[in-house]
Amino acid sequence: MEASELLEHCGVAATENRLLVVRALSGADHPQTPLELLAQLDRRMNRVTLYRILELLVERGVVARHNAGERSFRYCLGRGVTGHSHFHCTRCGATQCLDSALLEPGLSRILSGLPMRVDMAEITLGGVCEGCLNA
């Protein structure tokens, strides 16, 4: 789905800056920090504008915010009740998105047994990535 279509689908006006952020996230191979996004955007917007855009996109479900620890967040496209999963390598510090479909059967079983409605789930697995294991 094109960036403008994604924004419109989520009820967000497709301004130039919002399109820049969505395109940067869609082309990223790992969840991005705000500083990484600013570097990708060649500083075409200021930090405050970027944070406001990210907050709006998180609220509207366009972007997932992942707590990366150390009082920092990382952002990537996608979110939902089935969860948005990440793997964090404890050796090199790399974080990557996982295919949430792999975890969905277990998560669905957990959610069906809860006496409340869950609107969002974030799953983070930690360990040693393939690159560090092979090093």
N, C-alpha and C positions, 0 to 999 in steps of 0.2 A: 504494500500500500504506500502510495506517495505521501510525503510529509504533510502536504496541504490537506489531503484526504483524511489522514489520521487525525489531524487537529480538528477538522470539521466534524468528523465522526464523534469526537469526544466533546463537541460543543465549545471549541476554543477558536477564536478568530485567528486566521493564519497571517500574522504580521511578519515582516521581514526578519526580525530578531528571533521570533519563535521558530520560524522555519529553519534558521541557521542552527539553532540548538538541536532541534529534532534531527536534522540531517547529520550533524556532528555525532549525535548519539547512535544513529542508525548505521553509521560507517565505522563505529568503534568496535574493536575486537575484545574489549573487556569493559566492565563498569568504570565510568569516568569520574574523577574528582572535579570540582569546579575549576581548579587551577589547570587541569589538563584540558578542560573544555575551553577556557579562555585562551590557552596556547593554540589550540586547534582553530579557534575563531580569529586568530591573528589580532586579538584585542580589539575586534570590531565593535565590542560593547563593553561597558564597564561592569565591574564585579557586582554592584548592587542590582543592575538590570538583569544580569544572569541569574542571581539568586531569586529574584522575583519571578522570573520566567520558570525556573525549576520548581519553585513552590506551587505555582499555578498548574504546571503540567503534572505534578504529583497529585494534587487535589483532584484533577480531572481524570486521572487514571491513564494518562499517556505515558508517564515515566514512573519507574520504580525507584525509590530511595532506599539504599542499603546502608545500614550502619556498619561502617568499616572499623569501628573501634577507634581508640585514640582521639575521641571527639571529632571524628570526620565522617562524612557521608560520600557515597559513590552513587552515580546515577546511570540507569540504563533504560531502554525502552521496554515497556510491558509491565503488567501487574494483573492480579486477579485473585479470586477466592482460592483457586487451586494453588496459589502461592507463586512466588518467584524465588527461585533457588540459586544459591551461589556456593562456590567452593573457595576457601581461603587457604593458601599455602602458608604454613607456619614457619617454613624455612626462608623462602624468598619474598614472601609478603604479597604475591600476586593474587588477585581475585578474579574469578571468571564466572559468567553465568552458566547455569546448568539447564538442561532440558527438563523442565518441571514435569513433563509427562512421565518421566521415569519414576518420580516420587508420588505422583498423583494417586495411585491405588491405595497406598498406605495412608496418605493424608486424608483421602475421602473416608476411609474406615475410621480414623481418629475423629474427624469432624462429625460423622453421623452419630457418634456416641456421646457428643457433648450436648448439654441441655441449654445451649444458647446459639445464637446466629453468629457465625464468624464471617466477617466481611473481607478480611485480609489476613494472609499468612506469609511470613518470611522465614525461609529455611536457609541456614548457613551451615555448611559442612566444613570442618577444619581438618587439616592433615598435611600430607606432603604430596605436592603435585608430581605429575609424571616426569617433568623435566628434572626436578630435584632428585627423584628416585633413581633416574638414569645417570645422574652426574657422578 
